[in-house]
């Protein structure tokens, strides 16, 4: 039969910082040296070498930046392939139209943004690229 002995460390589990001495100890940045990007120490050399964009930032980044979904011309062409109208219109709010693929039919597209190539190809096919209020 195995004798079960409780570990000595179990009596410390309710304590605030067992094994660290006084609660005031193990507080500074030196104690957080190896955890993530916290603390200082050797992390700064990595930032200077590999993450230069983190240094010297000016201004702020908007926390609710509006991201546009992307759609290519070949997908738009597939969407309007079965349309019976001569020049169908599409309303693509929240999208940026990219110039991938070909437009087989003249289409009137209303979107938030267009790439240069997409606008050229839409015009060449006889369609219209209308920019909505972004």
C-alpha positions in Angstrom: 0.0 0.0 0.0 1.3 3.4 -0.9 1.5 6.0 1.8 0.1 9.3 0.6 1.9 12.3 2.0 0.6 15.8 1.3 3.1 18.2 -0.4 4.7 20.8 1.8 3.7 23.5 -0.7 0.0 22.9 -0.2 -0.1 24.9 2.9 1.1 28.0 1.0 -1.5 28.0 -1.8 -3.8 30.5 0.0 -1.0 32.9 0.6 -0.5 35.9 -1.6 3.1 35.3 -2.8 4.4 32.1 -1.4 8.1 31.5 -1.9 8.7 35.2 -2.5 9.2 36.4 1.0 7.4 39.6 1.8 4.6 40.8 -0.4 6.7 43.8 -1.3 9.3 41.6 -3.0 9.1 40.4 -6.6 7.4 43.6 -7.8 9.7 45.4 -10.2 10.3 45.1 -13.9 13.3 42.9 -13.2 11.0 40.2 -11.9 9.1 40.2 -15.2 12.1 39.9 -17.4 11.3 36.6 -19.1 7.5 36.9 -19.6 6.3 38.1 -23.0 7.1 41.7 -23.8 6.8 42.8 -20.2 9.7 44.2 -18.3 12.8 45.6 -20.0 16.2 43.9 -19.9 17.2 42.1 -23.1 13.9 42.8 -24.9 14.9 46.3 -26.1 17.6 45.0 -28.4 15.0 42.8 -30.2 12.7 45.8 -30.6 15.5 48.0 -32.0 16.5 45.3 -34.5 13.3 43.6 -35.6 10.4 45.8 -34.6 11.6 49.3 -35.5 8.0 50.4 -36.3 7.2 50.3 -32.5 9.7 53.1 -31.8 8.9 56.8 -32.3 5.2 56.5 -33.1 3.4 59.8 -33.5 -0.3 60.3 -33.1 -2.8 57.6 -32.4 -4.4 54.7 -34.2 -8.2 54.9 -34.4 -9.6 52.0 -32.4 -12.6 51.5 -34.7 -11.0 51.7 -38.1 -13.3 50.9 -40.9 -12.0 47.8 -42.8 -13.4 47.2 -46.3 -14.1 43.8 -47.7 -12.5 43.0 -51.1 -14.1 41.6 -54.2 -12.6 40.9 -57.6 -14.1 41.6 -61.0 -14.4 37.9 -61.9 -16.7 37.4 -58.9 -18.8 40.4 -59.9 -19.0 39.0 -63.5 -20.3 35.7 -62.1 -22.9 37.6 -60.0 -24.4 39.5 -63.0 -24.0 36.7 -65.6 -27.6 35.6 -65.2 -29.0 39.2 -65.2 -31.5 40.0 -68.0 -30.8 43.7 -67.9 -28.5 45.2 -70.5 -26.5 47.2 -67.9 -27.2 45.8 -64.4 -26.4 47.8 -61.3 -24.7 46.5 -58.2 -24.6 48.1 -54.8 -21.5 46.9 -52.9 -21.3 49.1 -49.8 -18.5 48.2 -47.5 -16.4 46.7 -50.4 -13.3 47.7 -52.4 -13.4 46.4 -55.9 -10.1 44.9 -57.1 -9.0 44.3 -60.7 -8.6 40.6 -60.6 -10.3 38.8 -63.6 -12.3 40.2 -66.5 -15.7 41.9 -66.7 -17.8 40.3 -69.4 -20.8 42.6 -69.3 -21.1 46.4 -68.8 -22.1 46.9 -65.1 -22.8 49.9 -63.0 -21.0 49.3 -59.7 -21.5 51.4 -56.6 -18.8 50.6 -54.0 -16.8 52.4 -51.3 -13.4 52.1 -53.2 -11.9 50.9 -56.5 -8.4 50.0 -57.4 -7.0 51.8 -60.5 -6.9 48.6 -62.5 -10.5 47.8 -61.6 -11.8 51.2 -62.6 -10.0 51.0 -65.9 -11.4 47.5 -66.6 -14.9 48.5 -65.7 -14.7 51.5 -68.0 -13.2 49.4 -70.8 -16.2 47.0 -70.6 -18.6 49.9 -70.9 -19.6 50.0 -67.3 -19.5 52.7 -64.5 -17.6 52.8 -61.3 -19.4 55.0 -58.8 -17.8 55.7 -55.5 -20.2 55.8 -52.6 -19.7 58.0 -49.5 -16.9 56.3 -47.5 
